Amino acid sequence: MRKQTITYTSSLDDLVAIAKRLSLHENQYQISSEEFFDQYNQGLLSDDALFIEWANDYRHYLALHQELVQRLNYAA
C-alpha cells in the first residue's frame, strides 16, 4: 500500500482532516476514538495495521487539539 503525504496550511485544517478520518473509523467499528484508544492502549485490541493507523491518527488529533487550545488561551 502506497502512503500519501498531504500538507495542510494550518493546524486547524489538519485537525479537521484527522477528525474526518477518525469519524470514518468510528462509524465502521461503532466505537468512539476515545474508547478505541483506551482499549488499544490496554492491549485489548490487535496490532492490525488499521488499528495502528487509527491510534496514530488519534494521538495526532490530541496533540493538535491541545496546541490549538493553548494558542486560543494565549490569544485571549
Helices and strands as residue ranges (DSSP letters): H 11-29, H 33-41, H 49-75
